[in-house]
Amino acid sequence: IYNPRRTRLLMDAEELGLRTVSGLRMLIAQAVAAHELFFDKKAPEGVTEEIYRRLKNRLMNICLIGMPGCGKTTVARELSRLCKKEFFDSDACIEKEADMSIPDIFATYGETYFRELETEACNKLGVHTGTVIATGGGVVLKEENMRSLRQNGLIVFLERDLAELSMEGRPLSKSMDDLKRIYEDRIELYRGYADMSFLNEEPPARVAERIREMAYEAADY
């Protein structure tokens, strides 16, 4: 299977530490072989890997995870521009679906209801290809969310010093004590789900450029 790139079977195997290969390389390899037969001409050396690299870079989603207020949306917008990929913000998708702001959702219906909406948003966003996705800080709390995002996505953990995190409009992080508690609860999840991590301590455009360079150089994801 080549879409999604990561099936549930592959994700289960990865969690067991097994080496996995998606069907995309096989799809390309059989096309190259067919081309050689049809035209009676040998394909250039390494063409299968070159086509794979180009397709992977074009089709992969880049999904940013991290603490609330760490700058995921700002960096993701820059990344979207650099990579010429469509931009999505999972919180914005939730607000549009619910027709109310995140703080109002928390105040009116509570966190449990918000998490249900978040899972629905991740399920919808995860099937896309060729996008940049900024997620909410708590997206890592449910494995189902991350499995949806990992289907076609490279997961990037955006780190930032706690003292630099914005707390404006954050229902669960209204004080430094709240931030410290949330960080301690989630840090291992962020690190565990991430394919790569970056410190957000430079201008957003520069951070986005560094992510783009590393994401496109990755042999696989």
Salt bridges, closest charged atoms under 4 A:
ASP12 OD1 - ARG147 NH2 2.52
GLU14 OE2 - ARG5 NH2 3.86
GLU14 OE1 - ARG6 NE 3.41
GLU14 OE1 - ARG150 NH2 2.78
GLU15 OE2 - ARG147 NH2 3.37
GLU36 OE2 - LYS42 NZ 3.87
GLU49 OE2 - ARG25 NE 2.93
GLU50 OE2 - ARG53 NH2 2.79
GLU50 OE2 - ARG54 NE 2.80
GLU78 OE1 - ARG81 NH2 2.80
GLU97 OE1 - LYS124 NZ 3.95
GLU111 OE2 - ARG115 NH2 3.10
GLU118 OE1 - ARG115 NH1 2.92
GLU143 OE2 - ARG147 NE 3.20
ASP185 OD2 - ARG181 NH1 3.95
GLU188 OE2 - ARG191 NH1 3.65
ASP195 OD1 - ARG6 NH2 3.18
GLU202 OE1 - ARG210 NH1 3.33
GLU209 OE2 - ARG212 NH2 2.86
ASP220 OD1 - ARG5 NH1 3.43
ASP220 OD2 - ARG25 NH1 3.45
